[in-house]
Amino acid sequence: MIPDSPCYRESTGSSVVRLGINVSEETIRFTPRMTAVARKRQIVEVALDLIANHGLQGVTMSRIAAGAGIRQASLYSHFQSRHEILLAALDVIYERIYASRMTRSNENTLARLREICDHHIELWAGQGERHHAQLLLEFVAGAPGEGLRETLASKHLETLKEFVQIVERGKAEGKIPAHVDSEQVAWFITGFAFAGDVSQTMGFKHFLDKEIAGRWLDVMFASFVAMPGDVLPGIAATPAMTAQKAV
């Protein structure tokens, strides 16, 4: 079992402080054996917990080893470096993100994309501090030289491509109007998710209110299928919009 975050403390000399108790290296050495796959997963989960509690800079090899109940040297039997552990942690974060996009329907429609967004709101409200938002933003704020931010950007672009593909297939199947801008849809949805992640991390619970997040989505999805010059429901037409529609 992976210890709770208060268990993680820096190694000091020949002992580790765990839950306020000095645990000798001899004790750590005789922790139950795991398969290589299970141990790697445990190490990554420990790293994720450390990121949540201490940020990226607080994730040290000694803390990871202490949290996993193994010697620091044993970490290198599973990962070549701290950087490799953090990349594996980012992969796990995206596993959770992809799992959050599971919908009842696999149809390539805007309704499916709306369902993904609605589910995202539910996760923000239901998971609280355990939501992946804080972890993701720690990587966003990572130092450019580490390469973690660049890896995150690459994964983000893959997400955009996924949304574009859903819209394009929906258009090909006649389920989404041909004039819909697929890339615009993708960027709007990921922008909404990013704004929500920031709000959730900052503790802005009002964002989760249906009158705010739900209304945002209503207007956003209505805009996807709107023709140029259309006035979206609940949004007053400006003189410029009225003039454009009259042309």
C-alpha positions in Angstrom: 0.0 0.0 0.0 1.3 3.4 -0.9 1.7 5.6 2.3 -0.3 8.8 2.7 1.5 12.0 1.8 2.4 12.9 5.4 4.6 9.8 5.3 7.0 11.4 2.9 10.0 13.1 4.5 13.5 13.7 3.4 16.0 11.0 4.3 18.2 12.0 7.2 21.5 10.1 7.8 20.7 6.4 8.1 17.0 6.8 8.9 13.9 8.2 7.5 11.2 10.1 9.4 7.9 8.5 8.5 4.8 9.6 10.4 7.0 11.1 13.0 8.9 7.8 13.6 12.5 7.2 12.6 12.6 4.2 10.3 16.0 2.7 9.8 17.4 1.7 6.4 17.3 -1.9 7.6 13.6 -1.7 8.0 13.1 -0.1 4.6 15.3 -2.9 3.1 12.8 -5.5 4.2 9.6 -4.0 2.8 7.5 -6.6 1.0 8.7 -7.5 -2.5 6.7 -6.4 -5.5 6.8 -7.3 -9.2 8.7 -4.9 -11.3 5.5 -3.6 -12.9 3.9 -3.0 -9.5 7.0 -1.4 -8.0 7.2 1.0 -11.0 3.6 2.0 -10.6 4.1 2.5 -6.9 7.1 4.8 -7.5 5.1 6.9 -10.0 2.1 7.2 -7.6 4.5 8.3 -4.8 5.9 10.9 -7.2 2.4 12.1 -8.1 1.6 12.5 -4.4 4.8 14.4 -3.9 4.0 16.7 -6.8 0.6 17.4 -5.2 2.1 18.2 -1.8 5.4 19.8 -2.7 5.4 20.8 -6.4 7.8 19.5 -9.0 10.8 21.0 -7.2 9.9 19.0 -4.1 10.1 15.7 -5.9 13.5 14.4 -4.9 14.8 10.9 -5.3 15.3 10.5 -1.6 11.6 11.5 -0.9 10.4 9.1 -3.6 12.5 6.2 -2.1 11.2 7.0 1.4 7.6 7.1 0.2 8.0 3.8 -1.7 9.8 2.2 1.3 12.9 1.3 -0.6 16.5 2.4 -0.8 17.3 5.3 -3.1 19.7 3.2 -5.1 16.9 0.7 -5.8 15.0 3.4 -7.8 17.5 3.1 -10.5 16.6 -0.5 -11.1 13.2 0.8 -12.4 14.0 4.3 -13.8 17.1 5.8 -15.1 16.5 9.3 -13.6 14.2 11.6 -11.7 13.2 13.0 -15.1 12.1 9.6 -16.3 9.9 9.2 -13.2 8.3 12.6 -13.8 7.6 11.7 -17.5 5.9 8.5 -16.3 3.9 10.5 -13.8 2.7 12.8 -16.6 1.6 9.7 -18.6 -0.5 8.6 -15.6 -2.1 12.1 -15.4 -3.1 11.8 -19.0 -4.4 8.3 -18.4 -6.8 9.9 -15.9 -7.7 12.7 -18.4 -8.5 10.2 -21.1 -10.5 8.1 -18.7 -12.5 11.3 -17.8 -13.6 11.6 -21.5 -15.4 8.2 -21.6 -18.9 8.8 -22.7 -22.0 6.7 -23.2 -21.9 7.3 -26.9 -19.0 7.1 -29.4 -20.9 9.0 -32.0 -18.9 11.8 -33.7 -21.2 14.6 -32.8 -21.1 17.9 -30.9 -23.4 16.3 -28.4 -20.7 13.8 -27.5 -18.2 16.6 -27.1 -20.7 18.5 -24.8 -21.1 15.3 -22.8 -17.3 15.2 -22.3 -17.4 18.8 -21.1 -20.3 18.1 -18.7 -18.4 15.1 -17.3 -15.4 17.3 -16.8 -17.5 19.7 -14.6 -18.7 16.7 -12.6 -15.2 15.6 -12.0 -14.1 19.1 -10.8 -17.0 19.0 -8.3 -16.6 15.4 -7.2 -12.9 14.9 -6.9 -12.0 18.2 -5.3 -8.3 18.3 -4.4 -7.7 14.8 -6.0 -8.6 16.2 -9.4 -5.7 16.1 -11.9 -5.8 19.9 -12.4 -3.2 20.8 -9.8 -0.8 18.1 -11.0 -1.2 19.3 -14.6 -0.5 22.9 -13.7 2.6 21.9 -11.8 4.0 20.7 -15.2 2.8 23.8 -17.0 4.8 25.8 -14.5 7.9 23.6 -14.8 11.2 25.0 -15.9 11.6 25.0 -19.7 15.1 23.4 -19.5 13.6 20.3 -17.9 11.7 19.4 -21.1 8.6 18.5 -19.1 6.6 21.5 -20.3 7.5 20.7 -23.9 6.3 17.1 -23.4 3.1 18.4 -21.9 2.6 20.7 -24.9 3.0 17.7 -27.2 0.3 15.8 -25.3 -2.0 18.8 -25.4 -1.6 19.0 -29.2 -2.6 15.3 -29.4 -5.7 16.2 -27.4 -6.6 18.9 -29.9 -6.1 16.5 -32.8 -8.5 14.1 -31.1 -11.2 16.7 -30.8 -10.6 17.9 -34.4 -11.0 14.3 -35.6 -14.3 13.8 -33.8 -15.7 16.9 -35.5 -14.3 16.0 -38.9 -15.8 12.5 -38.7 -19.1 14.0 -37.6 -19.1 16.4 -40.6 -18.3 13.5 -42.9 -21.2 11.5 -41.5 -23.6 14.5 -41.9 -24.1 14.8 -38.1 -22.3 18.2 -37.8 -22.8 21.1 -40.2 -20.1 21.3 -42.9 -19.3 25.0 -42.1 -18.2 24.2 -38.5 -14.6 25.1 -37.9 -13.1 21.9 -36.4 -10.0 23.5 -35.0 -12.0 26.3 -33.4 -14.2 23.7 -31.6 -11.0 21.9 -30.4 -9.4 25.1 -29.1 -12.6 26.4 -27.4 -13.1 23.1 -25.6 -9.5 22.8 -24.4 -9.6 26.5 -23.4 -12.7 25.8 -21.3 -11.0 22.8 -19.7 -7.9 24.8 -18.9 -9.9 27.7 -17.4 -11.8 25.2 -15.3 -8.5 23.5 -14.1 -7.1 26.9 -13.0 -10.4 27.8 -11.3 -10.5 24.5 -9.5 -6.9 24.8 -8.4 -7.5 28.3 -7.1 -10.6 27.2 -5.2 -13.1 29.2 -7.3 -16.0 26.9 -6.7 -18.5 29.2 -8.4 -17.0 28.2 -11.7 -18.6 24.8 -11.1 -22.1 26.3 -10.9 -24.3 25.4 -13.8 -25.2 29.0 -14.2 -21.6 29.8 -14.9 -19.9 26.8 -16.4 -23.1 25.4 -17.9 -24.0 28.7 -19.4 -20.5 29.1 -20.8 -20.9 25.7 -22.5 -24.4 26.6 -23.8 -23.1 29.7 -25.6 -19.9 28.1 -26.7 -21.6 25.1 -28.4 -24.3 27.3 -29.9 -21.5 29.4 -31.5 -20.0 26.3 -33.2 -23.0 25.9 -35.5 -24.0 29.5 -35.8 -23.8 31.1 -39.2 -21.9 34.4 -39.6 -24.1 37.2 -38.3 -26.3 35.0 -36.1 -27.0 36.3 -32.7 -26.5 33.6 -30.0 -29.4 33.0 -27.5 -29.2 35.4 -24.6 -26.6 37.7 -26.2 -27.8 41.1 -27.3 -26.8 42.0 -30.9 -24.4 44.9 -31.2 -24.8 47.5 -34.0 -21.8 45.9 -35.8 -23.5 42.4 -35.7 -26.8 43.9 -36.9 -25.0 45.6 -39.8 -23.1 42.4 -40.7 -26.3 40.4 -40.9 -28.0 43.0 -43.1 -25.3 42.8 -45.7 
